[in-house]
Amino acid sequence: MAEKGELDLTGAKQNTGVWLVKVPKYLSQQWAKATGRGEVGKLKIVKSQGKTEVSFTLSEELANIHDDGGKPASVNAPREHPFNLQSVGGQTLTVFTESSSEAQPEEKPESSSIDKLALEGIVVQRAECKPAANEDYMKLKRRQIEESSKPARQLLSLAKVVTTNYKPVANHQYNIEYEKKKKEDGKRARADKQQVLDMLFSAFEKHQYYNIKDLVDITKQPVIYLKEILREIGIYNVKGTHKNTWELKPEYRHYQGEDKSD
């Protein structure tokens, strides 16, 4: 956005009137292909029986549509475009242009350019540019529909082996690790409950607190089965210093007071 004091109001002083025209997307795309200051078409304004008629004729050169490879396509853009004139509707619409100019070091050292706004004129006429419903327009619409209906992904036959670093892989590393962990969990057979209790009591004789991962490594039991047994003899800490750890219920603890070990 331009800084304060850099708005050029020359257009307002000259009372320049401009037209605000809505054009089809393909027409703006063809205009963008014009080289330099070449002609993009001709605007025709006539009065017939007291009524103003406006039409735009696209240049023959820009009417030739090319595909992505630069080759001419099988269809041409419509050349004739009548205007549908509309009133401004009591609104005050203006057109601004924004340009950048190189800033002097002493003016603005933190930036290499300064954006400037200029008022080009006030909108005095609104219009919609529509293509004439001729054979070229029908072919163009058919081509647009065909292009939009193409799948985003397509199968291509490779002429040679891909030698880049982005080769497709049969399986990703995180999938391999997940499958390995899944197989290990499946191999853990449920031991007798009393045997698991003995292993748990033996572990809690050494330390007061354990997280579930350590207890799984010690007992080699499935997590769900191990938690069922732990709920009978233990307490799960959800807060405090030993958050997310298990400890024995008071009636199963062998330690007292100062004998507690973390």
N, C-alpha and C positions, 0 to 999 in steps of 0.2 A: 504494500500500500504506500502511496506517495506521502512524503512528509508535508507538514503544514506549510502553506505558501508556495507549493509547487504544482498547483492545479492551473492548467492553461485554459482560460475562458475565451479564447479568440473565437471559437465556434459560436458561443452565445452572443458575442458582439456582432458577428456577421449574420446572425439569425438564420443559420444554415438549417435547412430542412432535410431530413433523411427518411428513407423507407425501411421499415422492419419487415423482412420477407422470410417466410419459412419455406425451405427448399427440401426436396427428397434427399435421402442419405447418399444415394448413388451419384447425384448431381454434384454434391459438395466433394465427393471423392474424386470425380473427374476433374473438377476445378483445381484440386490440389496437385494434379499431374501436369498442369500448365507450366511450361518453362519460362523463366524470366517474366517479362511483362507482355507475354503473348496474348492474343485475343482468345477469350473463353466463350464468346458468343455475342449475340446482338439482342438488344432490348428494343421492342417496338411499342410505341404508345400512339394510339389513334382515337379519334372521337367519331362515334357512329350514332346518329340520331340523338345527339346530346349526351351520350353515355361514353365514358372513357373505357377503352379496351386495351389491356396490356398483355404482352406475350414475350417470351424469351426463347431464342433459338440457339441451341448449343452448337458450337463450332464442329465442323465435320471431323476434324482431327481428334477432338476429345470424345466424340461419339463412339470411337472404336475402343471397346473394352478389351483389356488384356488379362490373361490369367496370371497366376503367381509366378509362372516361369517366364513371363514377358511376351508370350506368344498371343496373337490375336484370338479372342474367343469367338464362338459361333454366333454370338448375339451382339447387337449394337445398342447403345443407350438411346432412348428417345430424344429427338432433337427439339421438337416443338413442346412448349410448356406455357399454356395460358395462365394468367394470374387471376386469382379470386380476391378482389379488393375488399377490404374490411375497414371499418372506421376505428379510430383510436379509442373511442368510447369515453371521452372526457378525461382520459388519463394524461399525465405529463411524463412521457418517456424520453430519456436521453441516451445518447451513445457516447461512451468514453473509449479512449485508446490508452494503452499503457506502454511506455518505452523506457529503456534503460540507457543511462549515459555514464561514462566513466567519471568517478569522483576524484577530486584532487586530494592528496594526502592531508592537507590542512583542513579540508572541509569535513571529511568523514573517514578517519583512519581505520575504523573497524570494518569497513565494507569497500569493495572495489567498484561498485556501481550504485547509482541512485535511480529509483523508479520514479517516473514522472507521469502524471495523468493529464490528459487533454480532453476537453469537451469538443466532440466533433459536430454535434448538432442535436436538434430536437426532432423526435419522431413525429412526422406529419401524416404518414400513411402506413397502414399495416396491410399485408397481403400474403397469400399462400400460393406458392408456385407448384402447379400440378402438371404431371405429364399428360399429354394427349393419349387417349385410349386407342392406340394404333397397334399394328402387328409387332413392332419393335418392343413396345412396352409389355405386351403379353409374353413375348419370348424372354424378356428380362425377368419378369416375375416368376416364370416357370423355372428359370435357372436359379434364382434366389431360393425358391422352395426346394429344389433338388440339393443345393449346397447345404441348406439348413437341416435336411433330413439325413445327411451322411453321418455315420457314427463317428464319435470323437476318436476312437481307436480302431485301427485297421491292421490286418495281418499283411505283412510284406515278406516276400521271398528274398533272402540275402544272397547276393552273388558271391560273397567271400566271407571268410571267418572274421568275426569281430575281434579286433586286437586292442581295443581300448581297455582302460582300467574299470569300466563300468559294465563288466560282463554279468549276465543274469546268473544267479546261484540257485541251486536246487533247494537249499534250505538256509535260512538265516541263523546266525549264531545264537540269538536269544531263543529261537524255537528249539534248537538242539539242546540247550541247557534246560529248557522247560520240560522237554520229553525225558531227559535224563533224570531230572528230579522226580518226575511223575513215576518213572519205572522204579526208582529207589523206594519211593513211598509205597508202591504196590508190593514190593518184596517184603516189607515189614509185616510179619505175621503177628497176630495178637498172642501175647504170652499169657500164662495163667495170671489171674488177678493178684493172687497172693505173691507171686514172684515179682510182679511189677511193684507192689507195695513194699516188698523187701528192698528193692533197688532204690525206691524213692526215699525210704527212711534212712537207708545207708548214705544217700547223697546229702540229705538234710542234717546228718550228723556232722558233716564237714562244713557246710555253709547254711546260713539261715535263709538266704534269698536266691532264687533262680528264675531266669526267664524261660519261657516255654521251649525255645530253641535248644537251650542247654539240656533241658530235661529229656527232650526227644533224642538228642545225641547220646545221653547216658543210658536210657532205657531201650532205645531202638524200637519204639512203639509208634503206631499211627497217632497223629495229633488228636483226632477226635476221641479215640479210645483213651488216650492218656489224660485228656481234660476231664473225661467222665470220672476217672479215679481221683484226680486231683481235687475235684469239687467235694468229694467225700472227706478228704483229710486236710485240705489246704484252703488258704484264703488268697484271693487275687487282689493285689494292691493297685487301685486305680488312680491314686494320687500320692503325693508325699515324696520323700527322698528315694524310696524304692518303688517308684511307679512302674507298672507293667511287669511286675515280678510276682512269683508265688512264694508263700511261706506256710508252714504247718499251722493248723489250728492250735489254740492254747492247750487243749487236752492231749495233743500228740507231741508237744515239744519236750525235748529232753534237757534243754538248757534253762537256766534261771538267772535273771538279773545280769550280773557282770559276766556271765559265761557266754552271753550272746556273741556270735561272730558274724560279721558281714561278709 
